[in-house]
Amino acid sequence: LDSLIFDFSDIQSMIITAKSTLEFYYKDQLWRLRVEEGRSMLKYFELYNIYREGLKEVEEED
């Protein structure tokens, strides 16, 4: 498997577990992703949160 693409707008929730696994619900299906040792899932989690905050700001403007 070379790559997967997930549209942030179809992700319901996202967490990072104690084992550095990124867990999220995408289109009502649970996904668990891990990266190579020494790498971090934190950047993906932060990007998702930035996206969500941007959505909240847009909704508040309407």
Secondary structure as UniProt FT lines:
FT   HELIX           8..10
FT   STRAND          11..16
FT   TURN            18..19
FT   STRAND          22..26
FT   TURN            27..28
FT   STRAND          29..33
FT   TURN            37..38
FT   HELIX           42..61
//
